[in-house]
Amino acid sequence: MESATFKQPVFVRDDSYVVQKIGCVMDAIEFLEEWPVEKRGLLHAAACDTCYSAYDGRKSVEAANKAFTAWARRVGVIEDVPAAPPWMTGPKISNADHLLEGDG
């Protein structure tokens, strides 16, 4: 079965304005299931159906990501989280001992 992880996570905020990272089909399903019943509509139902179908392997994870993202944008809960600057995600020094080799 295809990995249920999204290629790109989706960031959304809930009713209390807490930002959540939706990184896989199950995260999307849980967020959709927690959405208030009185605020649900046809797009919510379609997103749920697509996410459940992706979870079962009947649809692609990419389709679930697109359906969830479309729903989140429509209801206004999507958050555009800026990417980290390159200096924050660049290669890390795993062993600083080589910096001290010339001192000895």
Helices and strands as residue ranges (DSSP letters): E 5-13, E 19-24, H 25-34, G 37-39, H 42-56, H 61-75, E 78-79, H 86-89, H 97-100, G 101-103
